[in-house]
């Protein structure tokens, strides 16, 4: 009968011996897996860091690639008491003196006074219109009161321009119709057709004007401007005025000028983001003498290629239509010894104010502009399915292969462990058998007559 307990026959720690042999066999391979896995994870982290910096840089490039970043206008007013002003890209720089004579107002009309708001008035049809719009009909039954009629007007699906309410005045309730639109072109009309006995409906809806409709009136540089609403969108090219209050004795100065701050801010954002990206590449690929550590992408051609291509575009010359070629330095954006960008603030501001067409062309010209070309380059790396995604996919596949190799190694080591245990147990059984035979032989010898064991 074979031995079933490890080490009984030989007295050896077979479990410990087998574990040591298995560990010795696998340790080197596991260590290699760990090292390679660590390197791959570091590279994945590096690619992610680089992609993030490039994506932020592309956002700044996209803004610079748009012509309206450079052609913007801004508007200011000497006072906000009488009007507000906004501008679009068609606005022309200049100053305008504006006086508000009158605000636009909507019309209100009231019915005749009724005995009360809950009694039936009469049967028929009300036709209500506003200006040149399509009128709508309200069917009034012989049991409808002033309140019922008000509700029908407000709930009508074909009514978009008139609001009905009841005002309980000194003489009694009146139904009041209010226009939702201002201006003299938007007058309320009410016509009545009686279909029941009596003329209660037509008598009640003999309308009286309570509040007249008014147009907005403003004077711009002495020119009278009339509008149906308090928003004047075409009085000045590219300028929209919203009137708030009227006083013909007060003047508001509206000033339209180039929005140099928007352009300068976009360029500053580009420079800051570019420097951040280049610093990221340096940290990923360089060597820190103080910490004696190399960047996690040192020796990798990917960041170096990006750096080289971007710098190539940056150092190019551009035809800006000024009769000569221009560079970034011509507009106050210089390259330092470290390969970063710095801005001469005064020179850049002067360029935006006095050479706006040239700096616009340099950055945003279709296909040939610096921002346009660089944005296309960066996009080829960071877009979905781009170069960065391909690198990530490749690294993930390598990690997956290491994972598979770990599984295969564990299977082999498990089989190796079982084989060693079987072999050592067999040896242990043989040793145990030999020991038993030796003991039995000794006992037989001891039992022979005349044999005396030495003490």
C-alpha positions as CSV (number, residue, x, y, z in Angstrom):
1,X,0.0,0.0,0.0
2,X,1.5,3.3,-1.1
3,X,2.1,6.3,1.2
4,X,-0.6,9.0,1.1
5,X,0.9,11.6,3.4
6,X,3.7,13.8,2.1
7,X,7.1,13.2,3.7
8,X,6.1,10.3,6.0
9,X,8.6,7.8,4.5
10,X,11.5,10.2,4.1
11,X,10.8,12.8,6.7
12,X,11.4,15.6,4.2
13,X,9.3,18.7,3.7
14,X,8.2,17.7,0.2
15,X,5.5,20.5,0.0
16,X,8.1,23.1,0.7
17,X,10.6,21.6,-1.7
18,X,8.1,21.5,-4.5
19,X,6.9,25.1,-3.9
20,X,10.5,26.3,-4.0
21,X,11.2,24.4,-7.2
22,X,8.0,25.8,-8.8
23,X,8.8,29.3,-7.7
24,X,12.3,29.1,-8.9
25,X,11.0,28.0,-12.3
26,X,8.4,30.8,-12.6
27,X,10.0,33.7,-10.8
28,X,12.1,34.9,-13.7
29,X,9.2,34.8,-16.1
30,X,6.8,36.5,-13.7
31,X,9.4,39.3,-13.1
32,X,9.7,39.8,-16.8
33,X,6.0,40.0,-17.2
34,X,5.8,42.5,-14.4
35,X,8.5,44.7,-15.9
36,X,7.0,44.6,-19.4
37,X,3.5,45.3,-18.0
38,X,4.8,48.2,-16.0
39,X,6.5,49.7,-19.1
40,X,3.3,49.3,-21.2
41,X,1.1,50.9,-18.6
42,X,3.5,53.8,-18.3
43,X,3.4,54.2,-22.1
44,X,-0.4,54.1,-22.1
45,X,-0.3,56.8,-19.4
46,X,2.2,58.8,-21.4
47,X,0.1,58.6,-24.6
48,X,-3.0,59.7,-22.6
49,X,-1.2,62.7,-21.2
50,X,0.1,63.7,-24.6
51,X,-3.3,63.3,-26.2
52,X,-4.9,65.4,-23.6
53,X,-2.4,68.2,-24.1
54,X,-2.8,68.0,-27.9
55,X,-6.6,68.0,-27.6
56,X,-6.5,71.2,-25.6
57,X,-4.1,72.7,-28.1
58,X,-6.5,71.8,-30.9
59,X,-9.4,73.6,-29.2
60,X,-7.3,76.8,-29.2
61,X,-6.4,76.2,-32.9
62,X,-10.0,75.8,-33.9
63,X,-10.8,79.2,-32.4
64,X,-7.9,80.8,-34.3
65,X,-9.0,79.1,-37.6
66,X,-12.2,81.0,-37.6
67,X,-12.1,84.4,-39.3
68,X,-14.7,85.9,-36.9
69,X,-12.2,85.6,-34.1
70,X,-10.3,88.4,-35.8
71,X,-13.2,90.5,-37.3
72,X,-15.2,90.9,-34.2
73,X,-16.6,94.2,-33.0
74,X,-17.7,95.4,-29.6
75,X,-20.2,98.1,-28.5
76,X,-20.4,100.3,-25.5
77,X,-23.0,102.9,-24.4
78,X,-22.5,106.0,-22.3
79,X,-25.5,105.0,-20.2
80,X,-27.8,102.0,-19.8
81,X,-30.7,104.0,-18.6
82,X,-32.4,104.4,-22.0
83,X,-31.1,101.6,-24.2
84,X,-29.0,98.5,-24.6
85,X,-26.9,97.7,-27.6
86,X,-25.4,94.6,-29.2
87,X,-23.4,94.1,-32.4
88,X,-22.6,91.4,-35.0
89,X,-19.7,91.0,-37.3
90,X,-21.2,93.4,-39.9
91,X,-21.1,96.4,-37.6
92,X,-18.9,99.3,-38.6
93,X,-16.7,101.1,-36.1
94,X,-18.1,104.5,-35.2
95,X,-19.9,106.6,-32.7
96,X,-23.7,107.4,-32.7
97,X,-25.8,109.9,-30.7
98,X,-29.1,108.3,-29.8
99,X,-32.2,110.0,-28.2
100,X,-35.3,107.9,-27.3
101,X,-38.5,109.9,-27.9
102,X,-41.1,107.2,-27.3
103,X,-41.3,103.5,-26.4
104,X,-43.5,101.1,-28.4
105,X,-46.7,100.1,-26.7
106,X,-49.4,97.5,-27.4
107,X,-53.1,98.3,-27.7
108,X,-55.8,97.4,-25.2
109,X,-59.5,97.6,-25.8
110,X,-62.4,97.0,-23.4
111,X,-66.0,95.7,-23.8
112,X,-69.0,97.5,-22.5
113,X,-69.7,97.1,-18.8
114,X,-71.6,93.9,-18.0
115,X,-74.1,93.3,-15.2
116,X,-71.7,90.7,-13.7
117,X,-69.0,88.3,-14.9
118,X,-71.0,85.1,-14.5
119,X,-74.4,85.9,-16.2
120,X,-75.1,84.8,-19.8
121,X,-74.7,87.5,-22.4
122,X,-76.1,86.3,-25.7
123,X,-75.5,83.8,-28.4
124,X,-73.3,84.3,-31.5
125,X,-69.8,84.5,-32.9
126,X,-66.9,86.8,-32.1
127,X,-64.3,87.4,-34.8
128,X,-61.1,88.8,-33.3
129,X,-58.1,90.0,-35.4
130,X,-54.8,91.7,-34.8
131,X,-53.3,93.9,-37.5
132,X,-52.7,92.0,-40.8
133,X,-52.8,88.7,-39.1
134,X,-55.4,86.0,-39.6
135,X,-58.5,86.5,-37.4
136,X,-59.9,83.8,-35.3
137,X,-63.5,83.0,-34.3
138,X,-65.0,82.3,-30.8
139,X,-68.3,80.6,-30.7
140,X,-70.5,81.9,-27.8
141,X,-73.4,79.8,-26.6
142,X,-76.6,81.3,-25.0
143,X,-75.3,80.2,-21.5
144,X,-71.8,81.7,-21.8
145,X,-70.8,84.5,-19.4
146,X,-68.1,87.1,-19.7
147,X,-65.8,84.7,-17.8
148,X,-66.6,81.8,-20.2
149,X,-65.8,84.0,-23.2
150,X,-62.5,85.1,-21.6
151,X,-61.5,81.5,-21.1
152,X,-62.5,80.5,-24.7
153,X,-60.4,83.3,-26.1
154,X,-57.3,82.4,-24.1
155,X,-57.6,78.7,-24.8
156,X,-58.3,79.1,-28.5
157,X,-55.6,77.1,-30.5
158,X,-55.9,79.6,-33.4
159,X,-55.2,82.6,-31.1
160,X,-51.6,83.5,-30.8
161,X,-51.6,87.3,-30.5
162,X,-54.4,88.4,-28.1
163,X,-54.8,88.0,-24.3
164,X,-58.2,88.4,-22.6
165,X,-58.8,89.4,-19.0
166,X,-61.6,90.8,-16.8
167,X,-61.2,94.0,-15.0
168,X,-63.8,94.8,-12.3
169,X,-64.1,98.5,-12.4
170,X,-66.3,100.9,-10.5
171,X,-69.2,100.5,-12.9
172,X,-68.9,96.7,-13.2
173,X,-66.8,94.1,-15.0
174,X,-65.3,94.6,-18.5
175,X,-63.5,92.1,-20.7
176,X,-60.2,93.6,-21.8
177,X,-58.3,92.4,-24.9
178,X,-54.6,93.1,-25.0
179,X,-52.3,92.8,-28.0
180,X,-49.1,90.7,-27.5
181,X,-47.4,92.8,-30.1
182,X,-46.5,96.4,-29.9
183,X,-46.8,99.1,-32.6
184,X,-49.5,100.9,-34.6
185,X,-49.6,98.1,-37.1
186,X,-51.0,95.7,-34.5
187,X,-54.5,97.0,-33.7
188,X,-57.2,94.8,-32.3
189,X,-60.4,94.3,-34.3
190,X,-63.6,92.7,-33.0
191,X,-66.7,91.9,-35.0
192,X,-69.9,90.2,-33.7
193,X,-72.6,88.1,-35.4
194,X,-75.7,87.5,-33.2
195,X,-77.4,84.2,-33.8
196,X,-79.7,84.0,-30.9
197,X,-82.6,86.2,-29.8
198,X,-81.6,89.8,-28.9
199,X,-78.4,91.8,-29.3
200,X,-76.7,91.1,-26.0
201,X,-73.5,89.9,-27.5
202,X,-73.0,92.8,-30.0
203,X,-74.0,95.3,-27.4
204,X,-71.5,94.0,-24.9
205,X,-68.7,93.7,-27.4
206,X,-68.8,97.3,-28.7
207,X,-65.1,97.8,-27.9
208,X,-63.5,101.0,-26.6
209,X,-59.8,101.7,-26.8
210,X,-58.3,101.8,-23.3
211,X,-54.6,102.0,-24.2
212,X,-53.5,103.2,-27.7
213,X,-50.9,101.4,-29.7
214,X,-47.6,103.3,-30.2
215,X,-44.5,102.9,-32.3
216,X,-41.1,103.3,-30.8
217,X,-39.4,106.5,-31.9
218,X,-35.7,107.2,-31.6
219,X,-33.4,109.8,-33.1
220,X,-30.0,108.6,-34.3
221,X,-27.6,111.4,-35.1
222,X,-30.7,113.6,-35.7
223,X,-32.4,111.0,-38.0
224,X,-35.8,109.9,-36.8
225,X,-36.2,106.2,-36.7
226,X,-39.6,104.5,-36.2
227,X,-40.1,100.8,-35.1
228,X,-43.1,98.7,-34.3
229,X,-41.2,97.2,-31.3
230,X,-38.7,98.4,-28.8
231,X,-36.0,96.4,-30.5
232,X,-34.4,98.3,-33.5
233,X,-32.4,95.7,-35.4
234,X,-31.7,97.5,-38.6
235,X,-31.4,101.2,-37.7
236,X,-27.6,101.0,-37.6
237,X,-25.7,98.4,-39.7
238,X,-24.8,95.4,-37.5
239,X,-26.1,97.1,-34.3
240,X,-29.3,96.1,-32.4
241,X,-30.8,98.6,-30.0
242,X,-33.2,97.6,-27.3
243,X,-35.1,100.7,-26.0
244,X,-35.8,100.8,-22.2
245,X,-36.9,104.3,-21.4
246,X,-37.8,107.5,-23.2
247,X,-36.6,111.1,-22.6
248,X,-36.0,113.3,-25.7
249,X,-33.8,115.6,-23.6
250,X,-31.3,112.8,-22.8
251,X,-28.6,111.6,-25.3
252,X,-26.9,108.2,-25.2
253,X,-23.6,107.7,-27.0
254,X,-23.3,104.3,-28.7
255,X,-19.7,103.5,-29.7
256,X,-18.7,100.6,-32.0
257,X,-15.1,99.5,-32.1
258,X,-12.8,96.6,-32.9
259,X,-12.9,93.8,-30.3
260,X,-9.1,93.5,-30.0
261,X,-9.5,91.8,-26.7
262,X,-11.2,88.8,-28.2
263,X,-8.5,88.3,-30.8
264,X,-5.7,88.8,-28.3
265,X,-7.2,86.4,-25.8
266,X,-7.5,83.7,-28.6
267,X,-3.8,84.2,-29.5
268,X,-2.7,84.1,-25.9
269,X,-4.7,80.9,-25.4
270,X,-3.0,79.4,-28.4
271,X,0.5,80.4,-27.1
272,X,-0.2,79.1,-23.6
273,X,-1.6,75.8,-24.9
274,X,1.3,75.4,-27.3
275,X,3.8,75.9,-24.5
276,X,2.0,73.4,-22.3
277,X,2.0,70.8,-25.0
278,X,5.7,71.3,-25.7
279,X,6.5,71.1,-22.0
280,X,4.5,67.9,-21.8
281,X,6.5,66.4,-24.7
282,X,9.8,67.5,-23.0
283,X,8.8,65.9,-19.7
284,X,7.7,62.6,-21.4
285,X,10.9,62.2,-23.5
286,X,13.6,64.0,-21.5
287,X,15.9,63.0,-18.7
288,X,15.8,64.6,-15.2
289,X,19.4,64.9,-14.0
290,X,18.2,65.8,-10.4
291,X,16.0,62.8,-10.0
292,X,18.0,60.7,-12.4
293,X,14.9,59.5,-14.1
294,X,14.0,59.3,-17.8
295,X,10.7,60.3,-19.2
296,X,8.3,57.4,-19.7
297,X,8.3,58.0,-23.5
298,X,12.1,58.6,-23.9
299,X,13.2,57.1,-27.2
300,X,9.7,56.9,-28.5
301,X,9.5,58.4,-32.0
302,X,5.8,59.5,-31.7
303,X,6.2,62.6,-29.5
304,X,9.4,63.6,-31.3
305,X,7.6,63.4,-34.6
306,X,4.8,65.5,-33.3
307,X,7.2,68.1,-31.9
308,X,9.1,68.3,-35.2
309,X,6.0,68.6,-37.4
310,X,4.4,71.3,-35.2
311,X,7.6,73.3,-35.1
312,X,8.0,73.0,-38.8
313,X,4.6,74.7,-39.4
314,X,5.3,77.3,-36.7
315,X,8.5,78.4,-38.3
316,X,7.0,78.6,-41.8
317,X,6.5,81.9,-43.7
318,X,3.0,82.9,-44.8
319,X,1.6,85.0,-47.7
320,X,-0.7,87.4,-45.9
321,X,-1.5,89.5,-49.0
322,X,0.6,92.4,-47.8
323,X,3.0,92.1,-50.6
324,X,5.5,90.1,-48.6
325,X,5.7,87.0,-46.6
326,X,5.1,87.1,-42.8
327,X,6.1,85.0,-39.8
328,X,4.6,84.9,-36.3
329,X,7.5,87.1,-35.1
330,X,6.3,89.9,-37.3
331,X,3.2,90.1,-35.2
332,X,4.9,89.9,-31.8
333,X,4.9,86.1,-31.2
334,X,8.5,84.9,-30.8
335,X,10.2,81.5,-30.2
336,X,12.5,81.2,-27.2
337,X,15.7,79.3,-27.0
338,X,13.8,76.5,-25.2
339,X,11.5,76.2,-28.2
340,X,8.5,77.8,-26.5
341,X,6.5,80.9,-27.6
342,X,6.4,84.3,-25.9
343,X,4.3,87.3,-26.7
344,X,5.4,90.9,-27.1
345,X,2.1,92.3,-25.8
346,X,2.4,95.8,-27.3
347,X,3.5,94.6,-30.7
348,X,0.7,92.1,-30.8
349,X,-1.9,94.7,-29.9
350,X,-0.6,97.1,-32.5
351,X,-0.8,94.3,-35.1
352,X,-4.4,93.4,-34.2
353,X,-5.4,97.1,-34.5
354,X,-3.4,98.1,-37.6
355,X,-2.8,94.9,-39.5
356,X,-5.9,93.0,-38.8
357,X,-6.3,91.6,-42.3
358,X,-2.8,90.3,-42.4
359,X,-2.9,88.6,-39.0
360,X,-6.4,87.1,-39.9
361,X,-4.9,85.6,-43.1
362,X,-1.9,84.3,-41.3
363,X,-3.9,82.3,-38.8
364,X,-7.2,81.5,-40.5
365,X,-6.7,81.5,-44.3
366,X,-8.4,78.4,-45.7
367,X,-6.0,75.5,-46.2
368,X,-2.9,77.8,-45.9
369,X,-3.4,79.5,-42.6
370,X,-1.2,78.5,-39.7
371,X,-4.0,77.6,-37.4
372,X,-5.8,75.7,-40.2
373,X,-2.8,73.7,-41.2
374,X,-1.7,72.9,-37.6
375,X,-5.3,72.0,-36.6
376,X,-5.4,69.4,-39.4
377,X,-2.1,68.0,-38.3
378,X,-3.1,67.7,-34.6
379,X,-6.5,66.3,-35.6
380,X,-4.8,63.4,-37.4
381,X,-3.3,62.4,-34.1
382,X,-6.2,63.0,-31.6
383,X,-9.3,62.2,-33.7
384,X,-11.2,59.0,-33.1
385,X,-9.4,56.3,-35.0
386,X,-6.3,58.5,-35.4
387,X,-2.7,57.8,-34.7
388,X,-3.1,58.1,-30.9
389,X,-6.0,55.6,-30.9
390,X,-3.9,53.2,-33.0
391,X,-1.0,53.5,-30.5
392,X,-3.4,52.8,-27.6
393,X,-4.9,49.8,-29.4
394,X,-1.4,48.4,-30.0
395,X,-0.4,48.8,-26.3
396,X,-3.6,47.3,-25.1
397,X,-3.0,44.3,-27.4
398,X,0.4,43.9,-25.9
399,X,-1.0,44.0,-22.4
400,X,-3.6,41.4,-23.4
401,X,-0.8,39.1,-24.7
402,X,1.0,39.4,-21.4
403,X,-2.2,38.5,-19.6
404,X,-2.6,35.4,-21.8
405,X,1.0,34.5,-21.2
406,X,0.5,34.7,-17.4
407,X,-2.5,32.3,-17.7
408,X,-0.4,29.9,-19.8
409,X,2.5,30.1,-17.3
410,X,0.1,29.4,-14.4
411,X,-1.2,26.3,-16.2
412,X,2.3,25.0,-16.8
413,X,3.4,25.7,-13.3
414,X,0.3,23.9,-11.9
415,X,1.1,20.9,-14.1
416,X,4.8,21.1,-13.0
417,X,3.7,21.3,-9.4
418,X,1.6,18.2,-9.7
419,X,4.4,16.3,-11.5
420,X,6.9,17.1,-8.8
421,X,4.5,16.1,-6.0
422,X,3.9,12.8,-7.8
423,X,7.6,12.2,-8.2
424,X,8.6,13.1,-4.7
425,X,5.7,11.1,-3.2
426,X,6.9,8.1,-5.2
427,X,10.4,8.6,-3.9
428,X,9.1,9.0,-0.4
429,X,7.2,5.7,-0.7
430,X,10.4,4.0,-1.8
431,X,12.4,5.5,1.0
432,X,9.7,4.5,3.5
433,X,9.7,0.9,2.1
434,X,13.5,0.7,2.4
435,X,13.3,2.0,5.9
436,X,10.7,-0.6,6.8
437,X,12.8,-3.4,5.2
438,X,15.9,-2.3,7.1
439,X,14.0,-2.3,10.4
440,X,12.6,-5.7,9.7
441,X,16.0,-7.1,8.8
442,X,17.5,-5.6,12.0
443,X,14.8,-7.3,14.1
444,X,15.5,-10.7,12.5
445,X,19.2,-10.3,13.1
446,X,18.6,-9.4,16.6
447,X,16.5,-12.5,17.2
448,X,19.2,-15.0,16.0
449,X,20.7,-17.2,18.8
450,X,24.1,-16.3,19.9
451,X,23.9,-12.8,18.5
452,X,24.7,-10.2,21.0
453,X,24.3,-6.5,20.0
454,X,27.1,-4.3,20.9
455,X,26.3,-1.6,23.4
